[in-house]
């Protein structure tokens, strides 16, 4: 799950286990903006310094990958 307030995004993935994964954020031109790690069940905040626009969030946990489109206003 990814949510947004006016300044930043919050990412939390629930799995039932304490696992670590990673994420990448790309702008719409395909430029890598940020990389990071997360732990399942813990909120990871990011994006405070992003410019307004559309971004792609790629979150990977074990072999499962999810891609979300996020909007910074």
KOLROVEX-820659 format. One line per field, with one value per residue: residue number from 1; residue in three letters; z, x, y of N, C-alpha, C in turn. Coordinates in Angstrom, 1 decimal, padded with zeros to 4 digits, always signed. Example, Ala and Ser with C-alpha at 12.3 -4.5 7.8 and 13.67 -1.06 7.14 Angstrom:
2
num: [1	2];
residuo: [ALA	SER];
nZ: [+007.8	+007.1];
nX: [+013.2	+012.8];
nY: [-005.7	-002.2];
caZ: [+007.8	+007.1];
caX: [+012.3	+013.7];
caY: [-004.5	-001.1];
cZ: [+007.8	+007.9];
cX: [+013.2	+012.9];
cY: [-003.3	+000.0];
END
This chain:
73
num: [1	2	3	4	5	6	7	8	9	10	11	12	13	14	15	16	17	18	19	20	21	22	23	24	25	26	27	28	29	30	31	32	33	34	35	36	37	38	39	40	41	42	43	44	45	46	47	48	49	50	51	52	53	54	55	56	57	58	59	60	61	62	63	64	65	66	67	68	69	70	71	72	73];
residuo: [UNK	UNK	UNK	UNK	UNK	UNK	UNK	UNK	UNK	UNK	UNK	UNK	UNK	UNK	UNK	UNK	UNK	UNK	UNK	UNK	UNK	UNK	UNK	UNK	UNK	UNK	UNK	UNK	UNK	UNK	UNK	UNK	UNK	UNK	UNK	UNK	UNK	UNK	UNK	UNK	UNK	UNK	UNK	UNK	UNK	UNK	UNK	UNK	UNK	UNK	UNK	UNK	UNK	UNK	UNK	UNK	UNK	UNK	UNK	UNK	UNK	UNK	UNK	UNK	UNK	UNK	UNK	UNK	UNK	UNK	UNK	UNK	UNK];
nZ: [+000.0	-000.8	+000.2	+000.2	+001.5	+001.5	+001.4	+001.3	+000.5	+001.8	+002.4	+003.0	+003.4	+004.1	+005.3	+007.1	+008.1	+009.2	+006.9	+004.6	+001.9	-001.2	-002.9	-005.8	-007.2	-010.1	-012.4	-014.9	-017.2	-017.0	-015.4	-012.6	-009.4	-006.7	-004.4	-002.0	+001.0	+002.7	+005.5	+006.1	+007.4	+008.6	+008.3	+005.6	+004.7	+002.0	-000.7	+000.0	-001.1	-003.8	-007.0	-008.2	-010.0	-012.0	-011.0	-010.9	-008.8	-007.9	-006.1	-004.5	-003.1	-001.9	-004.6	-005.7	-007.5	-007.5	-009.2	-009.0	-009.9	-008.9	-007.6	-007.2	-005.8];
nX: [+000.8	+000.5	+000.5	-000.3	+000.5	+000.4	+003.2	+004.8	+005.3	+004.0	+004.9	+003.8	+004.1	+002.4	+003.0	+002.9	+005.2	+008.5	+010.2	+012.7	+012.7	+013.2	+013.0	+012.5	+012.3	+011.1	+011.2	+008.9	+010.4	+012.0	+014.2	+016.1	+015.1	+015.2	+016.3	+015.8	+015.3	+012.9	+011.1	+008.8	+005.6	+006.4	+006.2	+007.5	+008.7	+008.9	+009.9	+009.6	+011.3	+010.7	+009.8	+006.7	+004.7	+004.4	+005.3	+007.0	+006.8	+008.6	+008.4	+010.0	+009.8	+011.1	+010.7	+008.6	+007.3	+006.0	+004.4	+003.7	+001.9	+002.5	+001.6	+002.9	+001.9];
nY: [-001.2	+002.2	+005.5	+009.1	+012.3	+015.8	+016.4	+014.1	+010.5	+007.4	+004.1	+000.9	-002.5	-005.3	-008.5	-010.6	-011.7	-010.8	-009.3	-008.1	-005.8	-004.0	-000.8	+001.2	+004.4	+006.0	+008.8	+010.0	+010.1	+007.9	+008.2	+007.2	+008.1	+007.6	+005.1	+002.5	+000.7	-001.4	-002.6	-005.2	-004.4	-002.1	+001.5	+003.2	+006.2	+008.6	+010.8	+013.5	+015.5	+015.5	+016.9	+018.3	+016.0	+012.9	+009.7	+006.5	+003.7	+001.0	-001.8	-004.5	-007.6	-010.5	-012.6	-011.2	-008.5	-005.3	-002.6	+000.7	+003.7	+006.9	+010.1	+013.3	+016.3];
caZ: [+000.0	-000.8	+000.3	+000.0	+002.0	+000.6	+001.3	+001.1	+000.3	+002.8	+001.9	+004.0	+002.9	+005.2	+004.8	+008.2	+008.5	+009.2	+005.8	+004.0	+000.5	-001.7	-003.8	-006.6	-007.7	-011.4	-012.9	-016.1	-018.3	-016.7	-014.6	-011.2	-008.5	-005.4	-004.1	-000.6	+001.5	+003.6	+006.3	+006.1	+008.6	+009.0	+007.4	+005.0	+004.1	+001.0	-001.7	+000.4	-001.9	-005.2	-007.7	-008.6	-011.2	-011.9	-010.7	-010.8	-007.6	-008.1	-004.8	-004.7	-001.9	-002.4	-006.0	-006.2	-007.8	-007.7	-009.8	-008.7	-010.4	-007.8	-008.1	-006.3	-006.2];
caX: [+000.0	+001.2	-000.4	+000.4	-000.1	+000.9	+004.6	+005.6	+004.5	+004.2	+004.8	+003.9	+003.8	+002.2	+003.3	+002.8	+006.5	+009.4	+011.1	+013.2	+012.6	+013.7	+012.1	+013.1	+011.3	+011.6	+010.3	+008.3	+011.4	+012.8	+015.4	+016.0	+015.1	+015.5	+016.3	+015.7	+014.9	+011.8	+010.8	+007.4	+004.9	+006.9	+006.0	+008.7	+008.3	+009.9	+009.4	+009.4	+012.0	+010.4	+009.1	+005.4	+004.7	+004.1	+006.5	+006.7	+007.3	+008.8	+008.7	+010.3	+009.9	+011.4	+010.6	+007.4	+007.5	+004.8	+004.7	+002.6	+002.1	+002.3	+001.5	+003.3	+001.2];
caY: [+000.0	+003.5	+006.7	+010.3	+013.5	+016.9	+016.5	+012.8	+009.3	+006.4	+002.8	-000.2	-003.7	-006.3	-009.9	-011.5	-012.0	-009.6	-009.4	-006.9	-005.6	-002.8	-000.1	+002.2	+005.4	+006.6	+009.8	+009.6	+010.0	+006.7	+008.5	+006.8	+009.2	+007.2	+003.7	+002.3	-000.6	-001.4	-003.8	-005.4	-004.0	-000.8	+002.5	+003.8	+007.5	+009.1	+011.8	+014.9	+016.5	+015.4	+017.9	+017.8	+015.2	+011.5	+008.8	+005.0	+003.1	-000.4	-002.4	-005.9	-008.4	-011.8	-012.6	-010.5	-007.1	-004.5	-001.3	+001.7	+005.0	+007.8	+011.5	+014.4	+017.5];
cZ: [+000.0	-000.7	+000.2	+000.9	+001.1	+000.5	+001.0	+000.9	+001.5	+002.1	+003.0	+003.4	+004.0	+004.6	+005.9	+008.8	+008.5	+008.1	+005.3	+002.5	+000.0	-002.7	-004.6	-007.1	-009.0	-011.7	-014.3	-017.4	-018.1	-015.9	-013.2	-010.3	-007.1	-005.3	-002.6	-000.3	+002.5	+004.4	+006.3	+007.5	+009.2	+007.9	+006.9	+004.3	+003.1	+000.1	-001.3	-000.5	-003.4	-005.7	-008.0	-009.9	-011.0	-011.7	-010.7	-009.6	-007.9	-006.7	-005.0	-003.3	-002.3	-003.9	-006.6	-006.3	-008.1	-008.2	-009.6	-009.3	-009.2	-008.3	-006.9	-006.7	-005.6];
cX: [+000.9	+000.2	+000.4	-000.3	+000.5	+002.4	+005.4	+004.7	+004.9	+004.0	+004.8	+003.4	+003.6	+002.3	+003.0	+004.1	+007.4	+010.4	+011.5	+013.0	+013.3	+012.7	+013.0	+011.9	+011.9	+010.6	+009.8	+009.2	+012.3	+014.0	+015.1	+016.1	+015.6	+015.5	+016.3	+015.3	+013.7	+011.7	+009.3	+006.8	+005.4	+006.7	+007.3	+008.2	+009.4	+009.2	+009.2	+010.1	+011.7	+009.7	+007.7	+005.5	+004.3	+005.4	+006.0	+007.5	+007.4	+009.2	+008.9	+010.5	+010.0	+011.5	+009.4	+007.7	+006.2	+005.2	+003.5	+002.9	+001.7	+002.4	+002.0	+002.7	+001.9];
cY: [+001.2	+004.6	+007.9	+011.4	+014.6	+016.9	+015.2	+011.7	+008.4	+005.0	+001.8	-001.4	-004.7	-007.7	-010.9	-012.0	-010.7	-009.9	-008.1	-006.9	-004.3	-002.1	+000.9	+003.2	+006.0	+007.7	+009.3	+009.5	+008.7	+006.9	+008.0	+007.9	+008.8	+005.7	+003.6	+000.9	-000.4	-002.7	-004.0	-005.0	-002.7	+000.3	+003.1	+005.1	+008.0	+010.1	+013.2	+015.9	+016.4	+016.6	+017.4	+017.1	+013.7	+010.7	+007.3	+004.5	+001.6	-001.0	-003.9	-006.5	-009.9	-011.8	-011.9	-009.1	-006.4	-003.1	-000.4	+003.0	+006.0	+009.3	+012.4	+015.7	+018.7];
END
